[in-house]
């Protein structure tokens, strides 16, 4: 039985893949266990982020031992996308002739209606992942039709390279970083379906809603919880955040004053005894820089601190989070922030939290379960 898998590309990595002969595709090292589950004969369906086009289908031949520098010309760094597969192209389309995501609305499980637009129920967060039946065969049929009956649709050239990257020297090697363009002053995000109450509450309400659910989840897991000192009086559905069970009134005192002040202003903390095990910054405006800066400050003050860091932001801010987290100020650290700070989209987090609450599973969870949900960004983020 053929299994259909998602293979994500940027415009640049799709072009480089094709120029290299389209015989080898690759994934991040942390996805290796999933890659090992892909069998010969399975089909990879290829999606180009940014321009939002489905562009190809690849038949899997088997594991690959290729060490070719397909997506990066840097011979000094680690191999790019090292979890690799040998493949045979079945369908290959230019993005201008690809199948637009909008054509799938109402026909696939990850895009049932307009409310799924942007986040697509978290399906496009990373690859490889399997398609639900019958999404895979349906999309494969659309790609076959697109090959047989090509239709030109213009794409924005700038979006084919979603994240401009730059190589900078660091010690004996080099790092890839981004320098994002300014998007102007912060603009509020209008709460989408599932995040807007009857009165049309604005981002401050959405921010408080996410805080409440993270605090409640941590408390139900048996953890101590902390909310930023300036948010303790906020209220969600009749509950004042500062009154949630297991709320700690003071933080561990082993830190210096600067560290203590930084920690106190982080949106949400989970604690086990006197140890902080997870920190969350919630960004409900277009800017995600301030939250990342607070995380970076914490690590600069306490470089040996071992905690899980998460940025929680709207589903359609994935690209912005990536651009910001790969700034030189974060990426050129001894521990690059991109390797230890994950992105959690609002809809993915809320869907998971509601499922846990509905099944009463919180007490059996370990604090690190969110690692499998979070997205971690690489500069050359391709397949």
Helices and strands as residue ranges (DSSP letters): E 4-9, H 11-19, E 24-27, G 29-31, H 32-35, E 43-48, E 53-63, E 83-92, G 95-97, E 99-100, G 101-104, G 114-116, G 120-122, H 135-148, H 157-160, E 166-170, E 173-177, H 203-220, E 224-227, G 229-231, E 235-236, E 239-240, G 241-243, H 257-264, E 268-272, E 275-283, H 289-301, E 308-313, G 315-317, H 318-325, H 328-331, H 337-340, E 341-345, H 346-359, G 362-364, G 367-372
